Amino acid sequence: MRNEMSLIGQEQLAVVSGGMRWEGLPASTNVEDRRGLSLRESMRVRSPVVPPSPPVPRYPGDLPSQLGIDDIGRRRR
């Protein structure tokens, strides 16, 4: 049995309560304003360079090592 999405009318949508609270949520600084650009111009805009994430502390026997992630690229069959 497939789950099908039911349609909701404007009247029902107007009385919906709950959801995520946006008050106090800091605005993202990683937003590109491409309003006013054509599709072609928008596709040509280079995205800003994001600094690399800090290294994650690793421990012997942790999940990535158990999954063999540390061995990727070391062995060839």
C-alpha positions in Angstrom: 0.0 0.0 0.0 1.5 3.3 -1.1 1.2 6.4 1.1 -0.3 9.1 -0.8 -0.2 12.8 0.0 -3.6 14.3 0.5 -4.3 17.8 -0.8 -5.0 20.6 1.7 -7.2 23.5 0.9 -6.5 27.2 1.7 -9.0 27.2 4.5 -7.4 24.2 6.2 -3.9 25.7 5.7 -5.0 28.9 7.3 -5.9 27.2 10.6 -2.8 24.9 10.9 -1.0 25.3 14.2 2.3 24.0 15.4 5.5 23.5 13.5 9.0 24.9 13.9 9.5 28.1 15.8 11.6 30.6 13.9 11.8 33.3 16.6 15.4 33.6 17.9 16.8 31.4 15.2 20.0 33.0 13.8 19.9 33.8 10.1 22.3 31.8 8.0 25.4 33.6 6.7 25.8 31.0 4.0 23.1 32.4 1.6 23.7 33.5 -1.9 21.4 36.2 -3.2 20.7 35.4 -6.9 17.6 37.4 -7.3 17.4 39.3 -10.5 19.8 36.9 -12.3 18.8 34.8 -15.2 19.1 31.0 -15.0 22.3 31.1 -17.1 23.8 33.8 -14.9 22.8 32.0 -11.8 24.5 28.8 -12.9 27.7 30.6 -13.7 28.1 32.2 -10.3 30.8 30.6 -8.2 29.8 29.5 -4.7 31.8 31.0 -1.9 34.7 28.8 -0.6 33.8 27.2 2.7 36.5 26.6 5.2 37.3 22.9 6.0 35.7 21.3 9.0 37.8 20.8 12.0 39.2 17.3 12.4 37.0 14.9 14.3 38.6 13.1 17.3 39.1 9.5 16.6 39.4 6.5 19.0 40.6 3.0 18.5 37.7 0.7 17.7 35.3 3.6 16.9 32.5 3.1 14.4 34.3 4.4 11.3 37.2 2.0 12.0 34.8 -0.9 12.5 33.1 -0.1 9.2 36.5 -0.1 7.4 36.4 3.6 6.5 40.0 4.0 7.5 41.0 1.3 5.0 39.4 3.0 2.0 42.1 3.5 -0.6 44.7 1.5 1.2 44.0 -1.9 -0.3 43.3 -2.7 -3.9 41.8 -6.0 -5.0 
